[in-house]
Amino acid sequence: MPQYEQCRPDVVVLDVRFGDGPTGLDVAKSLVNAHPQARIVIYTQYDQDSLVREAYRIGCAAFVTKNKDPQLLSDAIKDAHAGKTYFLKEIAERLALISLRGEEAHSPLEKLDSREIEILKMMALGKRNAEIAEAMNLSVKTISSASQTIKDKLGVDRPAELALLAVRLKLIEP
């Protein structure tokens, strides 16, 4: 936040995940709490409903995925600068459907943060904790703890159940 206070940018662009420590959504929440006028655009590869909902709940002005035309990011930044909220059409539709369906329709992924989702993907692909730790540049103990947390949050304990869930949620290919 010191950088924000020093520079006072018109718009801040954050990724959901940018290394160890707090997520982009954590930074956005802190920033909006300290500076309610902050205009934040989330630009990320992740588009799980829970992340999108959290971004807008926090007060982010836009959520754009990296697989889209870069012009959409430009449009989102312009709208954020103008004080508007920007929605990609498909994200707006998904959020509307979630609102209509109610809480029972939410994905199990909403129980996990972005790091836990990445760990779940690797677990579902059969990777061992040591392999996941190396790939994510984290300690084996951290991955072991996160793996157990993921299993507890999702209510599964067998690798096959995790794999089936990951396929059903389209995190991995069958």
N, C-alpha and C positions, 0 to 999 in steps of 0.2 A: 503493500500500500504506500510506502514512502515514494515509490516511483510515480504513482498516480497523483499523490499530493504535490509532488515537485513539478510534474509535467502538465497536469490537468487536461488530459486528452479529451477530445470531443466524443470519441467512441473507443472502447476497448474491445479487442478481439482476443478471445481465449479459446483454447482447446479444452476438452473435458479432461484429458489426461496429458500431462507433460512431465513425467518423471515420478520419482518417489515423493512422498509427502502429500500435501493437500492436492485435491483435484481442482480442475478449473471451476467446477461448480462451488467448491469450498471458497475459492478466491472470489468468485462472483458474489456469493452471499456476504462475505466479509466486506467487500467493496460497497455493495448496495446498502448494507447496514450503516456503514460509516459515511457514505456519500450517496444519499438517495437519488440524487440527480444523475448519477453515473449511467451511461448508456453502454450496455454490454451486448456484444454479438458472440455467440458460441459458434465456433467453426471446428467441426470434428468429424472423425470417421464413424463415430458411434451414433446410432439413432434409436436406441431402445426407448420405448414409450415412457418409461420411468425417468430417463434422463431428460427427455424433451419436456415432460410435465414439470420436473423439478426446476429446469432452467426458467420456464415461464413463471412458475410459482415464486421463485426468488426475485424475479423482476427483470430478467434479461430481455432485451429488445428483440432478439432474433436468435434462431437456431438453424444453422445451415450445415449440411453434410458435405464432406470433401469430395464425394463422388458426383457432385452436381457441377453444372457449368459455372466457372468462376464469375461470370456476370451476375449470378444470383447473390454471391457474396458481396459484390459491389452494390447491388440493389439494397441488400440488407443493411449495409453500412450507411448508405444514403438515407434510408428510412429511419434508422436509429438516430442519426445525426439530426433529422427533422423532428425527432420526438415521437415517432411512430413505432408500432410493433410490427415486425415482419414475420410472416408465416410462409413456409413453402407449402404449396397446395396440398401435397400428400400428407404432410405433418398436420396441417389444419384439419384435414379429413379424419386422420387417426385420432386426434385429440377430441374431435367432436363425437366420434363413435364411442370412445372411452367414456365420455361424459354421459352419453345416452344409455350405455349399458350398465353403468354404475360400478361400484367397487368390486363386485364378484367377477368381473371380466378381466381384471388386471393380470398381467403376466407374472409368473414367479420371478422373473428377472428384476422386477421392481423391488425385490427384497435385497438385491445385491448392488454394490457400487461398481464402478467401471473396472477397477482392478480385480475384484472378485469375479466379474464376468470373464475377463481374460484368463484368469486361473481356471475357471470352470471349463472354458473351451479346451485348454490344454489337458486338464484332467480327463475330459470326455474323449480326447484323442489318445488316451492311454499313457500319457507322459507321467513319469515319476516325479515326486517332489523335487529331487535334486535337479532334474532336467528343467523343470519349470523355474526353479530358483535361478539357475544359470541363464535361462532365456530372458528372465525379467530383471536380472541383476539384483536379486534379493537373496536373503539368507534362507537356507533350507528350513530353519525354525520358523521364519515368517510365513513361508509357503505352507508348512505343516499346520500351523495355527489357522491360516486363512482357509485351507482345505476343509478343516473340521468345521469352521464357521459356516462355510458354504453349504456343507452337508446338513448342518443343523438348521440353517435358514430355509433350505429347500425340503427338509424332511426326508432326505434320502441318505443311505449309507453304503450302498453297493456301487462299484464302478459301472456296472451295466445300467443301473438306474440313471446315473449321471449322464451316460452316453445317450440313452434313449430320450431323456429330457432335453439334452442339448440339440439332438436331431429335431425333436418336436418343435423346439423354439427357434429352429433354423440358425443355430449358432455354428453348427458343423454340417457337412454333407453326410448322408448315410453311406 
